[in-house]
Amino acid sequence: MLPHAILTDIVTRKERDVDNGLRGTEGQRKKLTGQDLSEHVRAVVKQCVSKTLSIPEEEVDDRVALTEMGMDSVMAANFRMNLQHTLPVCCSNADK
């Protein structure tokens, strides 16, 4: 979404490639949308939580807060770095 409708005429949006959590070559990337993208992001977040907390992925419950699973502020910073490295996103550490 653009901040003003007039920008629609001058701004072109590029499609984002998703590389299944692997920063691979162009040939390894595929485009995901909708439900597939949602499932992919959920799986990658689950992998990062599992890695950060050193627990099996099966024990990560996406309905439980990270603090309730034992993640402290130092672990959260590590989790954020893992997530940013794995997905093409920028995560803020500020509460909004």
PATOR-235733 format. One record per residue (C-alpha): residue in three letters; residue number from 1; x, y, z. Coordinates in steps of 0.5 Angstrom, whole numbers, plus 2048, in hexadecimal, padded with zeros to 3 digits. Example, Ala and Ser with C-alpha at 12.3 -4.5 7.8 and 13.67 -1.06 7.14 Angstrom:
<sites>
<site><r>ALA</r><k>1</k><X>819</X><Y>7F7</Y><Z>810</Z></site>
<site><r>SER</r><k>2</k><X>81B</X><Y>7FE</Y><Z>80E</Z></site>
</sites>
This chain:
<sites>
<site><r>MET</r><k>1</k><X>800</X><Y>800</Y><Z>800</Z></site>
<site><r>LEU</r><k>2</k><X>803</X><Y>807</Y><Z>7FE</Z></site>
<site><r>PRO</r><k>3</k><X>802</X><Y>80D</Y><Z>803</Z></site>
<site><r>HIS</r><k>4</k><X>7FE</X><Y>811</Y><Z>7FD</Z></site>
<site><r>ALA</r><k>5</k><X>7FA</X><Y>80F</Y><Z>7F7</Z></site>
<site><r>ILE</r><k>6</k><X>7FE</X><Y>813</Y><Z>7F2</Z></site>
<site><r>LEU</r><k>7</k><X>805</X><Y>80F</Y><Z>7F3</Z></site>
<site><r>THR</r><k>8</k><X>801</X><Y>809</Y><Z>7F0</Z></site>
<site><r>ASP</r><k>9</k><X>803</X><Y>80C</Y><Z>7E9</Z></site>
<site><r>ILE</r><k>10</k><X>80A</X><Y>80D</Y><Z>7EB</Z></site>
<site><r>VAL</r><k>11</k><X>80C</X><Y>807</Y><Z>7EF</Z></site>
<site><r>THR</r><k>12</k><X>80D</X><Y>800</Y><Z>7ED</Z></site>
<site><r>ARG</r><k>13</k><X>80D</X><Y>7FA</Y><Z>7F1</Z></site>
<site><r>LYS</r><k>14</k><X>812</X><Y>7F4</Y><Z>7F0</Z></site>
<site><r>GLU</r><k>15</k><X>80F</X><Y>7ED</Y><Z>7F2</Z></site>
<site><r>ARG</r><k>16</k><X>813</X><Y>7EB</Y><Z>7F8</Z></site>
<site><r>ASP</r><k>17</k><X>817</X><Y>7E4</Y><Z>7F7</Z></site>
<site><r>VAL</r><k>18</k><X>816</X><Y>7DF</Y><Z>7FD</Z></site>
<site><r>ASP</r><k>19</k><X>81C</X><Y>7DA</Y><Z>7FD</Z></site>
<site><r>ASN</r><k>20</k><X>819</X><Y>7D5</Y><Z>802</Z></site>
<site><r>GLY</r><k>21</k><X>81D</X><Y>7D8</Y><Z>808</Z></site>
<site><r>LEU</r><k>22</k><X>824</X><Y>7D7</Y><Z>804</Z></site>
<site><r>ARG</r><k>23</k><X>827</X><Y>7DC</Y><Z>801</Z></site>
<site><r>GLY</r><k>24</k><X>828</X><Y>7D9</Y><Z>7FA</Z></site>
<site><r>THR</r><k>25</k><X>829</X><Y>7DA</Y><Z>7F3</Z></site>
<site><r>GLU</r><k>26</k><X>824</X><Y>7DD</Y><Z>7EE</Z></site>
<site><r>GLY</r><k>27</k><X>822</X><Y>7D6</Y><Z>7EC</Z></site>
<site><r>GLN</r><k>28</k><X>821</X><Y>7D4</Y><Z>7F3</Z></site>
<site><r>ARG</r><k>29</k><X>81C</X><Y>7D9</Y><Z>7F4</Z></site>
<site><r>LYS</r><k>30</k><X>814</X><Y>7D9</Y><Z>7F3</Z></site>
<site><r>LYS</r><k>31</k><X>80F</X><Y>7DE</Y><Z>7F4</Z></site>
<site><r>LEU</r><k>32</k><X>80A</X><Y>7DC</Y><Z>7F9</Z></site>
<site><r>THR</r><k>33</k><X>803</X><Y>7E0</Y><Z>7FB</Z></site>
<site><r>GLY</r><k>34</k><X>7FD</X><Y>7DF</Y><Z>7FF</Z></site>
<site><r>GLN</r><k>35</k><X>7FC</X><Y>7D9</Y><Z>803</Z></site>
<site><r>ASP</r><k>36</k><X>803</X><Y>7D6</Y><Z>801</Z></site>
<site><r>LEU</r><k>37</k><X>807</X><Y>7DC</Y><Z>803</Z></site>
<site><r>SER</r><k>38</k><X>803</X><Y>7DC</Y><Z>80A</Z></site>
<site><r>GLU</r><k>39</k><X>805</X><Y>7D5</Y><Z>80B</Z></site>
<site><r>HIS</r><k>40</k><X>80C</X><Y>7D6</Y><Z>809</Z></site>
<site><r>VAL</r><k>41</k><X>80D</X><Y>7DC</Y><Z>80D</Z></site>
<site><r>ARG</r><k>42</k><X>80A</X><Y>7D8</Y><Z>813</Z></site>
<site><r>ALA</r><k>43</k><X>80F</X><Y>7D2</Y><Z>812</Z></site>
<site><r>VAL</r><k>44</k><X>815</X><Y>7D7</Y><Z>811</Z></site>
<site><r>VAL</r><k>45</k><X>813</X><Y>7DA</Y><Z>818</Z></site>
<site><r>LYS</r><k>46</k><X>812</X><Y>7D4</Y><Z>81B</Z></site>
<site><r>GLN</r><k>47</k><X>819</X><Y>7D1</Y><Z>819</Z></site>
<site><r>CYS</r><k>48</k><X>81C</X><Y>7D8</Y><Z>81C</Z></site>
<site><r>VAL</r><k>49</k><X>819</X><Y>7D7</Y><Z>822</Z></site>
<site><r>SER</r><k>50</k><X>81B</X><Y>7D0</Y><Z>823</Z></site>
<site><r>LYS</r><k>51</k><X>822</X><Y>7D2</Y><Z>821</Z></site>
<site><r>THR</r><k>52</k><X>822</X><Y>7D8</Y><Z>826</Z></site>
<site><r>LEU</r><k>53</k><X>81F</X><Y>7D4</Y><Z>82C</Z></site>
<site><r>SER</r><k>54</k><X>823</X><Y>7CD</Y><Z>82A</Z></site>
<site><r>ILE</r><k>55</k><X>81C</X><Y>7C9</Y><Z>82A</Z></site>
<site><r>PRO</r><k>56</k><X>819</X><Y>7C5</Y><Z>825</Z></site>
<site><r>GLU</r><k>57</k><X>815</X><Y>7C8</Y><Z>820</Z></site>
<site><r>GLU</r><k>58</k><X>80F</X><Y>7C3</Y><Z>822</Z></site>
<site><r>GLU</r><k>59</k><X>80F</X><Y>7C7</Y><Z>829</Z></site>
<site><r>VAL</r><k>60</k><X>80E</X><Y>7CE</Y><Z>826</Z></site>
<site><r>ASP</r><k>61</k><X>807</X><Y>7D0</Y><Z>827</Z></site>
<site><r>ASP</r><k>62</k><X>805</X><Y>7D6</Y><Z>823</Z></site>
<site><r>ARG</r><k>63</k><X>7FF</X><Y>7D8</Y><Z>828</Z></site>
<site><r>VAL</r><k>64</k><X>804</X><Y>7D9</Y><Z>82E</Z></site>
<site><r>ALA</r><k>65</k><X>808</X><Y>7DF</Y><Z>82F</Z></site>
<site><r>LEU</r><k>66</k><X>810</X><Y>7DF</Y><Z>82E</Z></site>
<site><r>THR</r><k>67</k><X>811</X><Y>7E1</Y><Z>835</Z></site>
<site><r>GLU</r><k>68</k><X>80C</X><Y>7DB</Y><Z>837</Z></site>
<site><r>MET</r><k>69</k><X>811</X><Y>7D6</Y><Z>834</Z></site>
<site><r>GLY</r><k>70</k><X>817</X><Y>7D9</Y><Z>837</Z></site>
<site><r>MET</r><k>71</k><X>81A</X><Y>7DE</Y><Z>832</Z></site>
<site><r>ASP</r><k>72</k><X>81D</X><Y>7E4</Y><Z>836</Z></site>
<site><r>SER</r><k>73</k><X>81F</X><Y>7EB</Y><Z>833</Z></site>
<site><r>VAL</r><k>74</k><X>826</X><Y>7E8</Y><Z>831</Z></site>
<site><r>MET</r><k>75</k><X>823</X><Y>7E2</Y><Z>82D</Z></site>
<site><r>ALA</r><k>76</k><X>81E</X><Y>7E7</Y><Z>82A</Z></site>
<site><r>ALA</r><k>77</k><X>824</X><Y>7EB</Y><Z>827</Z></site>
<site><r>ASN</r><k>78</k><X>827</X><Y>7E4</Y><Z>824</Z></site>
<site><r>PHE</r><k>79</k><X>820</X><Y>7E2</Y><Z>822</Z></site>
<site><r>ARG</r><k>80</k><X>81F</X><Y>7E9</Y><Z>81E</Z></site>
<site><r>MET</r><k>81</k><X>826</X><Y>7E8</Y><Z>81B</Z></site>
<site><r>ASN</r><k>82</k><X>824</X><Y>7E1</Y><Z>819</Z></site>
<site><r>LEU</r><k>83</k><X>81E</X><Y>7E3</Y><Z>816</Z></site>
<site><r>GLN</r><k>84</k><X>821</X><Y>7E9</Y><Z>812</Z></site>
<site><r>HIS</r><k>85</k><X>826</X><Y>7E4</Y><Z>80F</Z></site>
<site><r>THR</r><k>86</k><X>821</X><Y>7DF</Y><Z>80D</Z></site>
<site><r>LEU</r><k>87</k><X>81C</X><Y>7E3</Y><Z>80A</Z></site>
<site><r>PRO</r><k>88</k><X>81C</X><Y>7EA</Y><Z>806</Z></site>
<site><r>VAL</r><k>89</k><X>819</X><Y>7EE</Y><Z>80C</Z></site>
<site><r>CYS</r><k>90</k><X>81B</X><Y>7F3</Y><Z>811</Z></site>
<site><r>CYS</r><k>91</k><X>819</X><Y>7F2</Y><Z>818</Z></site>
<site><r>SER</r><k>92</k><X>819</X><Y>7F8</Y><Z>81D</Z></site>
<site><r>ASN</r><k>93</k><X>81A</X><Y>7F6</Y><Z>825</Z></site>
<site><r>ALA</r><k>94</k><X>815</X><Y>7FC</Y><Z>827</Z></site>
<site><r>ASP</r><k>95</k><X>80E</X><Y>7FA</Y><Z>829</Z></site>
<site><r>LYS</r><k>96</k><X>809</X><Y>7FE</Y><Z>825</Z></site>
</sites>
